[in-house]
């Protein structure tokens, strides 16, 4: 694939050049991280390198890195975007199988498609990574280059997963379609400790939460936090076994690997934590969390049996407790889950943005999304009205 040219209409204020790099290792870590600074750990060079070099985000799993970078005439990297060509839609969090089936039934070729996202990581954040002081036209140049690339190579579509609000507005302004979904996050309102947090909840919510914690304590479950610097192969194996067991019961594929997790531990150290729940010598649940830029991210939970109260304790109550103790701003509760609302996690909208090469495909998708988004926004309004707090968060 040749490097796409930046069209004259995509330039503003300064000459900028766009290039494709087929693997994060081909980009200087300092340059990439200068664009990704302050945007969370998952957009860092180290995280993407762990995903790619472990094979997790590699050809065998249908991921071909095609990252886009933007340079000034001086050669300084001022913009970047994590991009992958995909020959399938497995292991993604925004299902598009209906689009695939419809387009291919009409004689079209849906794959390969281009995705702008962090593989296996449903975390909202910037997708257009701009260095501080980047020219004002940098974002438009990248969006224009994406379209040029797709047209040049006849790619059916481009999909941007979990962009932040600023990028969502940019893509919508460029004529892309938006799809909404609902996730949940806990927000720190300056709580002094966990008791201060629970005091802000409605009486029945506070009572339920405290009952859940007490039942776990009385059950004899031992909870053990293991910082990344102390994680070994046996720990990762125990975690992955539990993850695979839970995924199998839900009919899903468990994609994470030991190599990937160990690379993360080496790169992020104690910013990563594996938490284990044990009854005697038997591990019944495990959670991977990562911390960065003021947020504690609940990433992957595994369990061998129905451990509902242990799940609530480890994934929600203890993460909130840790976030308060560390002075963090929020806890990202992971993908979906209305049950999180009762544990103090509030709903938030997340998005995906979509571009289609063919007008008829775009029109058909737009019609479906109009109804889908209306239902999602109505559900979001209902969830907001069910706040577990005595008054809406804000003190």
Backbone torsions as a table, in degrees:
resi	resn	phi	psi	omega
1	UNK	NA	127.5	-179.3
2	UNK	-81.4	160.5	178.0
3	UNK	-71.3	133.6	179.5
4	UNK	-75.1	145.7	176.2
5	UNK	-83.8	147.3	174.2
6	UNK	-86.4	120.7	-178.2
7	UNK	-71.3	154.4	-178.6
8	UNK	-57.2	-35.6	-179.2
9	UNK	-68.8	-12.9	-179.1
10	UNK	-97.2	6.1	-178.5
11	UNK	-101.5	143.2	173.4
12	UNK	-145.4	129.9	168.6
13	UNK	71.2	-38.0	-174.5
14	UNK	-148.8	146.7	176.3
15	UNK	-67.3	130.6	-178.9
16	UNK	-130.0	143.7	178.1
17	UNK	-120.0	141.1	-179.1
18	UNK	-111.4	140.8	175.8
19	UNK	-139.1	154.5	172.9
20	UNK	-101.9	139.0	177.9
21	UNK	-126.1	122.5	-169.7
22	UNK	-94.4	60.2	179.2
23	UNK	145.4	132.5	-176.1
24	UNK	-63.5	-25.4	179.3
25	UNK	-66.6	-15.8	177.1
26	UNK	-83.7	3.1	179.3
27	UNK	-117.7	134.9	-179.9
28	UNK	-61.1	127.1	-177.7
29	UNK	-57.6	-38.3	-179.2
30	UNK	-66.6	-37.2	179.1
31	UNK	-68.5	-47.5	179.6
32	UNK	-60.6	-47.2	-176.1
33	UNK	-69.8	-20.7	173.1
34	UNK	-66.2	-29.6	176.0
35	UNK	-84.7	-30.7	-176.1
36	UNK	-93.7	-0.5	-174.8
37	UNK	-58.1	133.8	176.5
38	UNK	76.2	10.1	-175.3
39	UNK	-109.8	15.7	177.0
40	UNK	98.7	158.0	-174.2
41	UNK	-70.2	-23.7	-170.8
42	UNK	-77.3	-16.9	177.2
43	UNK	-95.1	-0.1	-178.3
44	UNK	-71.5	156.4	176.9
45	UNK	-56.8	-41.8	-176.5
46	UNK	-63.6	-39.5	-178.7
47	UNK	-68.5	-46.8	179.8
48	UNK	-65.2	-36.3	177.8
49	UNK	-64.1	-42.2	178.1
50	UNK	-60.6	-42.1	-179.6
51	UNK	-65.6	-41.9	-175.7
52	UNK	-77.6	-46.4	-174.4
53	UNK	-75.4	-19.8	173.8
54	UNK	-79.9	-10.1	-176.5
55	UNK	88.1	-7.3	179.3
56	UNK	-57.3	-48.9	175.7
57	UNK	-104.6	64.0	-177.6
58	UNK	-130.1	176.6	-175.8
59	UNK	-56.6	-36.1	-178.5
60	UNK	-62.4	-26.5	177.7
61	UNK	-102.5	9.4	175.5
62	UNK	84.9	20.7	178.7
63	UNK	-115.9	122.7	174.8
64	UNK	-120.7	107.9	-177.0
65	UNK	-59.6	136.6	177.3
66	UNK	-148.2	54.7	-172.3
67	UNK	-64.2	144.8	-179.0
68	UNK	-106.4	132.6	177.7
69	UNK	-126.6	152.9	-175.6
70	UNK	-127.9	126.2	-178.4
71	UNK	-123.1	147.5	169.8
72	UNK	-77.0	170.0	178.9
73	UNK	-58.8	-28.4	179.0
74	UNK	-71.7	-12.4	-176.6
75	UNK	97.2	-6.2	-178.6
76	UNK	-70.8	130.1	176.6
77	UNK	-73.4	121.5	-176.8
78	UNK	-120.0	-8.3	179.7
79	UNK	-157.9	154.6	-179.5
80	UNK	-157.8	161.4	176.5
81	UNK	-149.3	132.3	177.2
82	UNK	-77.5	110.9	-174.1
83	UNK	-125.0	145.5	177.2
84	UNK	-141.6	137.1	167.9
85	UNK	-84.7	135.0	-177.3
86	UNK	-125.5	137.3	176.5
87	UNK	-105.6	13.1	177.0
88	UNK	-161.7	174.4	-178.9
89	UNK	-118.2	14.4	178.0
90	UNK	-68.3	154.9	175.8
91	UNK	62.9	31.8	174.4
92	UNK	-117.6	160.2	-173.3
93	UNK	-107.6	5.2	176.7
94	UNK	-127.6	87.3	-173.8
95	UNK	-56.2	135.5	177.1
96	UNK	-131.9	21.6	-175.5
97	UNK	-61.2	-35.7	178.5
98	UNK	-63.0	-38.0	177.2
99	UNK	-67.3	-42.6	177.9
100	UNK	-57.9	-50.6	-176.8
101	UNK	-62.1	-44.5	-178.4
102	UNK	-65.1	-43.5	-177.0
103	UNK	-68.6	-42.8	-177.7
104	UNK	-73.5	-29.6	176.5
105	UNK	-65.8	-27.2	179.3
106	UNK	-89.0	6.5	177.0
107	UNK	96.7	5.4	-179.8
108	UNK	-86.3	166.5	176.8
109	UNK	-115.0	104.8	-174.7
110	UNK	-76.5	-37.6	-178.5
111	UNK	-103.1	147.7	1.6
112	UNK	-77.1	150.0	172.8
113	UNK	-113.9	165.0	-180.0
114	UNK	-111.2	131.0	178.5
115	UNK	-123.1	140.0	175.3
116	UNK	-110.9	102.1	-175.2
117	UNK	-169.0	173.5	171.6
118	UNK	-101.1	117.0	-174.6
119	UNK	-56.4	136.6	174.0
120	UNK	61.7	22.8	-172.6
121	UNK	-137.0	89.2	-177.6
122	UNK	-81.3	66.7	-177.4
123	UNK	-121.6	125.1	179.3
124	UNK	-65.8	139.5	177.3
125	UNK	-178.5	174.8	176.0
126	UNK	-59.2	146.6	172.5
127	UNK	-115.1	-22.4	169.1
128	UNK	-99.1	108.6	-173.7
129	UNK	-95.1	112.3	-176.2
130	UNK	-112.7	131.4	176.6
131	UNK	-70.2	147.6	177.1
132	UNK	-57.7	129.7	-178.8
133	UNK	86.3	9.3	178.3
134	UNK	-62.9	148.8	178.6
135	UNK	-56.5	151.3	-175.1
136	UNK	-63.0	-24.0	-179.1
137	UNK	-91.1	7.8	-173.3
138	UNK	-63.4	-46.1	-178.0
139	UNK	-64.0	-43.9	179.1
140	UNK	-63.7	-35.3	178.2
141	UNK	-63.2	-41.9	179.2
142	UNK	-67.1	-43.1	179.4
143	UNK	-63.8	-42.1	177.7
144	UNK	-64.0	-39.4	178.8
145	UNK	-66.0	-34.7	175.7
146	UNK	-60.2	-47.5	179.0
147	UNK	-62.0	-43.3	-179.9
148	UNK	-61.1	-40.5	179.8
149	UNK	-63.0	-46.1	-178.6
150	UNK	-63.6	-43.2	-179.9
151	UNK	-66.1	-42.4	-177.5
152	UNK	-60.3	-37.2	-175.0
153	UNK	-107.5	8.2	176.1
154	UNK	65.0	31.7	178.4
155	UNK	-73.3	136.0	-174.4
156	UNK	-66.3	-32.4	-168.3
157	UNK	-165.7	160.2	173.9
158	UNK	-128.9	136.8	-176.0
159	UNK	-130.6	127.8	-179.9
160	UNK	-111.2	114.7	-174.4
161	UNK	-99.4	128.5	174.9
162	UNK	59.3	46.5	173.0
163	UNK	-71.4	152.2	174.4
164	UNK	-75.0	177.0	-174.1
165	UNK	-62.1	-39.3	-178.8
166	UNK	-61.7	-44.6	179.5
167	UNK	-71.5	-36.2	176.5
168	UNK	-56.6	-46.0	179.7
169	UNK	-62.3	-39.5	179.5
170	UNK	-61.5	-46.2	-177.8
171	UNK	-69.3	-39.2	177.7
172	UNK	-62.6	-39.9	178.9
173	UNK	-63.2	-27.1	178.8
174	UNK	-88.3	5.9	174.7
175	UNK	93.3	11.0	179.9
176	UNK	-80.0	156.4	176.8
177	UNK	-89.2	146.6	179.8
178	UNK	-116.7	139.3	174.0
179	UNK	-119.8	134.8	-177.1
180	UNK	-104.3	155.7	171.0
181	UNK	-150.7	173.4	-176.7
182	UNK	-120.1	125.6	169.8
183	UNK	-119.5	-178.4	-175.8
184	UNK	-136.5	141.4	175.2
185	UNK	-142.3	151.1	175.5
186	UNK	-96.3	138.7	-176.2
187	UNK	-122.0	129.3	-177.9
188	UNK	-80.1	118.5	178.2
189	UNK	-101.3	35.1	179.6
190	UNK	77.9	29.4	-178.3
191	UNK	-65.6	139.2	179.6
192	UNK	-76.1	-36.2	-179.2
193	UNK	-162.5	-177.3	-176.4
194	UNK	-64.6	-36.2	178.9
195	UNK	-63.6	-36.9	178.1
196	UNK	-64.5	-39.3	176.8
197	UNK	-63.8	-48.5	-176.9
198	UNK	-65.9	-26.5	178.2
199	UNK	-65.8	-21.6	179.7
200	UNK	-82.8	-9.3	-177.8
201	UNK	-83.2	157.0	171.5
202	UNK	-60.7	152.2	-170.9
203	UNK	-55.8	-47.7	-175.8
204	UNK	-69.9	-31.7	176.8
205	UNK	-69.0	-42.2	177.7
206	UNK	-62.0	-43.2	-179.9
207	UNK	-62.5	-41.9	179.6
208	UNK	-64.8	-44.3	-178.7
209	UNK	-62.4	-45.6	-179.8
210	UNK	-67.5	-33.7	175.8
211	UNK	-64.3	-42.1	178.8
212	UNK	-59.9	-44.4	-179.0
213	UNK	-66.2	-40.3	-179.4
214	UNK	-65.5	-41.7	-179.7
215	UNK	-62.5	-37.5	177.9
216	UNK	-66.6	-43.4	178.7
217	UNK	-61.0	-43.9	-176.5
218	UNK	-71.6	-18.4	-177.5
219	UNK	-77.9	-10.2	-179.5
220	UNK	85.7	9.7	177.0
221	UNK	-70.1	130.7	175.0
222	UNK	-103.1	132.4	-177.9
223	UNK	-113.2	131.1	-173.5
224	UNK	-130.8	122.6	175.9
225	UNK	-94.5	131.2	-179.5
226	UNK	-122.2	108.1	179.4
227	UNK	-65.9	153.3	-175.0
228	UNK	-54.5	-33.4	-178.1
229	UNK	-67.4	-16.3	-178.3
230	UNK	-110.7	4.3	-178.4
231	UNK	-77.7	131.6	176.9
232	UNK	-117.9	179.5	-176.9
233	UNK	-60.1	-39.6	-179.1
234	UNK	-63.9	-37.1	178.8
235	UNK	-65.8	-44.2	-179.6
236	UNK	-65.3	-39.7	178.9
237	UNK	-61.5	-43.0	178.1
238	UNK	-62.7	-41.7	178.7
239	UNK	-63.1	-48.1	-177.2
240	UNK	-66.8	-34.1	176.6
241	UNK	-61.5	-43.8	178.9
242	UNK	-67.0	-39.7	178.9
243	UNK	-62.9	-44.8	-179.8
244	UNK	-64.6	-37.8	-179.6
245	UNK	-63.8	-45.6	179.4
246	UNK	-64.7	-44.0	-179.7
247	UNK	-63.0	-39.5	-179.8
248	UNK	-62.5	-40.4	179.3
249	UNK	-66.8	-27.0	179.7
250	UNK	-94.7	0.1	178.3
251	UNK	74.1	28.3	-179.9
252	UNK	-115.8	162.3	176.8
253	UNK	-90.3	134.9	175.1
254	UNK	-96.9	114.7	-170.9
255	UNK	-99.9	-23.2	-174.6
256	UNK	-62.7	149.0	-176.6
257	UNK	-125.8	162.1	177.3
258	UNK	-61.9	-42.8	-179.2
259	UNK	-57.8	-44.7	-180.0
260	UNK	-61.7	-49.4	-177.6
261	UNK	-63.0	-43.0	-180.0
262	UNK	-65.2	-35.9	175.6
263	UNK	-64.6	-39.5	176.8
264	UNK	-62.8	-43.5	179.3
265	UNK	-60.4	-41.9	179.8
266	UNK	-66.6	-36.4	-175.9
267	UNK	-81.8	-35.6	-171.2
268	UNK	-111.6	-10.0	175.0
269	UNK	55.2	-129.9	-173.2
270	UNK	-80.2	4.0	168.7
271	UNK	-72.8	-14.2	175.7
272	UNK	-108.3	141.0	178.5
273	UNK	-136.1	134.1	166.9
274	UNK	-103.1	125.7	179.1
275	UNK	-112.5	128.3	-178.4
276	UNK	-115.3	139.9	171.3
277	UNK	-108.6	127.8	-173.6
278	UNK	-129.9	141.4	170.0
279	UNK	-118.5	108.3	-171.2
280	UNK	64.2	-124.7	179.3
281	UNK	-99.6	7.8	-176.7
282	UNK	-102.0	126.1	176.1
283	UNK	-86.3	122.4	-176.1
284	UNK	-108.5	-13.2	179.4
285	UNK	-160.7	153.4	179.5
286	UNK	-152.8	145.6	-177.5
287	UNK	-134.2	137.9	171.2
288	UNK	-105.9	126.5	174.8
289	UNK	-124.9	153.8	173.9
290	UNK	-133.6	143.9	-178.4
291	UNK	-116.7	141.0	175.6
292	UNK	179.8	142.4	176.3
293	UNK	51.0	47.0	172.8
294	UNK	80.0	9.9	-176.6
295	UNK	-131.5	142.1	170.8
296	UNK	-105.1	120.8	-174.1
297	UNK	-101.7	120.5	171.5
298	UNK	-80.7	111.5	-170.6
299	UNK	-104.0	-62.5	-173.2
300	UNK	-137.9	127.6	-179.9
301	UNK	-117.6	136.7	175.1
302	UNK	-132.6	147.7	179.4
303	UNK	-153.9	151.1	-176.5
304	UNK	-95.6	-9.7	-177.1
305	UNK	-153.7	-178.8	177.8
306	UNK	-71.8	98.1	-177.7
307	UNK	-118.4	55.5	-171.4
308	UNK	-58.6	-50.5	-177.5
309	UNK	-68.5	-35.1	175.8
310	UNK	-65.5	-39.2	175.8
311	UNK	-58.0	-49.2	179.4
312	UNK	-60.6	-41.8	-177.4
313	UNK	-63.6	-48.2	-173.9
314	UNK	-77.7	-45.6	-173.0
315	UNK	-78.8	-26.9	-173.7
316	UNK	-120.4	-61.9	-173.7
317	UNK	-61.7	-46.9	-177.8
318	UNK	-72.9	-31.8	177.0
319	UNK	-68.0	-37.9	175.6
320	UNK	-63.8	-44.4	178.8
321	UNK	-59.2	-44.0	178.9
322	UNK	-64.5	-42.1	-178.3
323	UNK	-63.3	-41.6	178.2
324	UNK	-64.2	-45.9	-178.9
325	UNK	-61.5	-32.4	-177.4
326	UNK	-93.8	-2.5	179.5
327	UNK	71.0	30.1	-179.6
328	UNK	-81.6	156.3	-175.4
329	UNK	-79.2	-32.1	-172.7
330	UNK	-160.7	166.1	171.6
331	UNK	-122.3	121.2	174.6
332	UNK	-81.9	113.9	-172.1
333	UNK	-79.3	2.0	-178.8
334	UNK	86.9	-172.3	-170.8
335	UNK	-74.4	127.3	170.3
336	UNK	57.0	-163.6	172.6
337	UNK	101.3	79.9	178.1
338	UNK	-59.0	-22.7	178.5
339	UNK	-62.4	-17.5	-179.3
340	UNK	-71.0	-25.4	-178.0
341	UNK	-58.3	-43.5	-178.6
342	UNK	-67.3	-14.7	-179.9
343	UNK	-103.5	19.1	173.0
344	UNK	92.2	7.2	177.3
345	UNK	-94.5	129.9	-175.0
346	UNK	-99.1	150.1	-179.0
347	UNK	-69.7	147.5	173.1
348	UNK	-142.8	146.9	176.6
349	UNK	-81.3	137.4	168.8
350	UNK	-124.4	167.8	-166.6
351	UNK	-142.2	161.9	162.3
352	UNK	-134.5	146.2	179.0
353	UNK	-118.8	142.1	-171.3
354	UNK	-133.9	138.1	174.6
355	UNK	-125.4	138.3	-179.1
356	UNK	-125.3	138.3	-178.6
357	UNK	-67.5	-39.8	-173.2
358	UNK	-98.2	132.4	-175.8
359	UNK	-60.0	-42.3	-178.5
360	UNK	-63.9	-38.2	177.6
361	UNK	-64.8	-44.4	-179.9
362	UNK	-61.5	-42.3	-178.5
363	UNK	-63.6	-43.4	-178.9
364	UNK	-65.0	-42.5	179.1
365	UNK	-65.9	-41.8	-179.3
366	UNK	-59.3	-39.5	179.9
367	UNK	-65.0	-42.1	178.4
368	UNK	-67.5	-38.7	-178.1
369	UNK	-69.5	-27.6	179.8
370	UNK	-59.2	-46.1	179.0
371	UNK	-72.4	-43.2	-179.0
372	UNK	-59.4	-46.9	-177.9
373	UNK	-68.4	-35.5	177.6
374	UNK	-61.8	-42.3	178.6
375	UNK	-66.3	-40.6	-179.6
376	UNK	-65.3	-43.2	-179.6
377	UNK	-66.7	-35.0	176.5
378	UNK	-66.4	-41.1	177.6
379	UNK	-65.1	-37.3	178.7
380	UNK	-63.0	-42.1	178.1
381	UNK	-62.7	-41.3	178.5
382	UNK	-64.6	-40.7	179.1
383	UNK	-65.1	-39.9	177.3
384	UNK	-60.0	-35.8	-178.3
385	UNK	-73.0	-14.5	-178.7
386	UNK	-97.6	26.4	-177.1
387	UNK	-51.6	135.5	179.2
388	UNK	-79.6	-4.1	-175.6
389	UNK	-89.2	152.0	178.6
390	UNK	-60.1	-33.7	169.8
391	UNK	-141.0	158.2	-177.4
392	UNK	-53.6	143.0	-177.3
393	UNK	-49.8	134.2	-173.7
394	UNK	134.5	122.0	-170.5
395	UNK	-125.5	NA	NA
